[in-house]
């Protein structure tokens, strides 16, 4: 497995993969109509290119030249917002998420950030438990109106990067 930084011209390949993975994962949690709406809103080629222009970094995880996972993060003030971290259903539990999270931490450290935060749907117990296991803590909850009478009901979770203590 290798992580590849996605360039703008590669968004055309990442977007359909991302939408399929998102819809497949979220349909049982929020229903197909909302999953499709959210995929169109956040993972369309146009949406991804707009995010990239605002500073978002997209990464793909490839195995045998095939994309099997992806992430997206962006610096927001003094912490990193980890917006997306997904593996396709055939590659969950195989280290794709861990590889992407390690890359996320390295990017945050390289940019002098001490915290990473994310939002996770309150009904998304598997991801919530993974984030707790990784060291994230719930710091808040938020309900966001995303249009078309859809509400995102999320926990806000934060991870504090380890800092080296000074030698005594």
C-alpha positions as CSV (number, residue, x, y, z in Angstrom):
1,X,0.0,0.0,0.0
2,X,1.2,3.5,-0.8
3,X,-0.2,7.0,-0.2
4,X,-0.3,9.3,-3.1
5,X,-1.1,13.0,-2.9
6,X,-3.9,13.7,-5.3
7,X,-3.4,16.5,-7.8
8,X,-6.3,18.5,-9.3
9,X,-6.2,16.5,-12.5
10,X,-6.6,13.3,-10.6
11,X,-9.8,14.4,-8.8
12,X,-11.8,13.1,-11.8
13,X,-10.7,9.6,-10.8
14,X,-11.0,10.0,-7.0
15,X,-14.4,11.6,-7.0
16,X,-16.4,8.6,-8.4
17,X,-14.5,6.2,-6.1
18,X,-15.1,8.5,-3.1
19,X,-18.8,8.9,-3.9
20,X,-19.3,5.1,-4.2
21,X,-17.5,4.3,-1.0
22,X,-19.4,7.0,0.9
23,X,-22.9,6.0,-0.4
24,X,-22.1,2.3,0.3
25,X,-21.0,3.0,3.9
26,X,-23.6,5.6,4.8
27,X,-26.8,4.3,3.2
28,X,-27.5,1.9,6.1
29,X,-26.9,4.8,8.6
30,X,-28.7,7.7,7.0
31,X,-30.6,6.2,4.1
32,X,-29.8,6.2,0.4
33,X,-31.3,9.6,-0.5
34,X,-29.4,11.5,2.2
35,X,-26.2,9.6,1.4
36,X,-26.5,10.4,-2.3
37,X,-27.3,14.0,-1.5
38,X,-24.2,14.3,0.8
39,X,-21.9,12.6,-1.7
40,X,-23.0,15.0,-4.4
41,X,-22.6,17.9,-2.1
42,X,-19.2,17.0,-0.7
43,X,-17.6,14.5,-3.0
44,X,-18.4,15.6,-6.5
45,X,-15.5,16.6,-8.7
46,X,-16.6,20.2,-8.5
47,X,-16.8,20.2,-4.7
48,X,-13.4,18.5,-4.3
49,X,-11.7,20.9,-6.7
50,X,-13.2,23.8,-4.7
51,X,-11.9,22.4,-1.5
52,X,-8.5,21.9,-3.0
53,X,-8.4,25.5,-4.1
54,X,-9.1,26.4,-0.4
55,X,-6.1,24.4,0.8
56,X,-7.6,20.9,1.2
57,X,-5.1,18.0,0.8
58,X,-6.5,14.8,-0.8
59,X,-4.6,11.5,-0.5
60,X,-5.3,8.2,-2.1
61,X,-4.1,4.8,-0.9
62,X,-3.2,2.6,-3.8
63,X,-2.5,-1.1,-3.9
64,X,-1.5,-2.7,-7.2
65,X,-2.2,0.6,-8.9
66,X,-5.8,0.5,-7.7
67,X,-7.3,3.1,-5.3
68,X,-8.6,1.4,-2.1
69,X,-8.9,4.4,0.3
70,X,-8.7,8.1,0.6
71,X,-8.5,11.0,3.0
72,X,-8.9,14.8,3.0
73,X,-7.7,17.3,5.5
74,X,-7.2,21.1,5.8
75,X,-5.5,23.4,8.2
76,X,-8.1,25.5,10.0
77,X,-6.6,28.2,12.3
78,X,-4.4,26.3,14.7
79,X,-5.5,22.7,14.1
80,X,-6.0,20.3,11.3
81,X,-9.5,19.3,10.2
82,X,-9.7,15.7,9.1
83,X,-12.7,15.8,6.9
84,X,-12.6,12.4,5.2
85,X,-10.9,9.1,6.0
86,X,-12.4,6.1,4.1
87,X,-11.5,2.7,2.8
88,X,-13.5,0.7,0.4
89,X,-15.5,-2.2,1.9
90,X,-13.1,-4.9,0.7
91,X,-10.2,-3.2,2.4
92,X,-11.6,-2.1,5.8
93,X,-9.7,-3.6,8.7
94,X,-6.5,-4.0,6.7
95,X,-4.6,-0.9,7.9
96,X,-5.7,1.6,5.2
97,X,-7.2,4.0,7.8
98,X,-4.2,3.7,10.1
99,X,-1.9,4.5,7.2
100,X,-3.9,7.5,6.3
101,X,-4.1,8.7,10.0
102,X,-0.3,8.4,10.4
103,X,0.0,10.5,7.2
104,X,-2.4,13.0,8.7
105,X,-0.5,13.3,12.0
106,X,2.8,13.7,10.1
107,X,1.3,16.6,8.0
108,X,0.0,18.3,11.2
109,X,3.4,18.0,12.9
110,X,5.2,19.3,9.8
111,X,2.9,22.3,9.8
112,X,3.4,23.0,13.6
113,X,-0.1,22.0,14.6
114,X,-0.8,20.3,17.9
115,X,-4.4,19.1,17.4
116,X,-6.4,17.3,14.8
117,X,-10.2,17.4,14.9
118,X,-13.0,15.7,13.0
119,X,-16.8,15.2,13.0
120,X,-18.4,11.8,13.2
121,X,-22.1,11.0,12.8
122,X,-23.5,10.0,16.2
123,X,-25.0,6.9,14.7
124,X,-21.7,5.8,13.1
125,X,-20.6,3.6,16.0
126,X,-17.8,1.7,14.2
127,X,-16.0,4.9,13.2
128,X,-16.6,6.5,16.6
129,X,-15.1,3.6,18.4
130,X,-12.1,3.5,16.0
131,X,-11.5,7.2,16.7
132,X,-11.7,6.6,20.5
133,X,-9.2,3.8,20.1
134,X,-6.8,6.1,18.1
135,X,-6.9,8.6,21.0
136,X,-9.6,11.1,19.9
137,X,-11.8,12.6,22.6
138,X,-15.3,14.0,22.2
139,X,-15.1,17.8,22.8
140,X,-18.6,18.8,21.6
141,X,-21.6,17.9,19.6
142,X,-23.2,19.8,16.7
143,X,-26.3,19.6,14.5
144,X,-25.7,21.1,11.0
145,X,-28.4,21.9,8.5
146,X,-27.0,20.8,5.1
147,X,-30.1,21.6,3.1
148,X,-33.0,19.6,1.6
149,X,-34.3,19.1,5.2
150,X,-31.2,17.0,6.1
151,X,-29.4,17.5,9.4
152,X,-26.0,16.2,10.3
153,X,-26.0,15.2,14.0
154,X,-22.3,14.8,14.8
155,X,-19.8,14.5,17.6
156,X,-16.8,16.8,17.3
157,X,-13.7,14.8,18.3
158,X,-10.1,16.0,18.8
159,X,-6.7,14.4,18.9
160,X,-3.8,16.0,20.6
161,X,-0.5,15.2,19.0
162,X,2.3,14.0,21.3
163,X,4.9,16.6,22.0
164,X,8.4,15.9,23.2
165,X,8.9,17.0,26.8
166,X,12.1,19.0,27.4
167,X,15.0,17.1,28.9
168,X,15.7,17.9,32.5
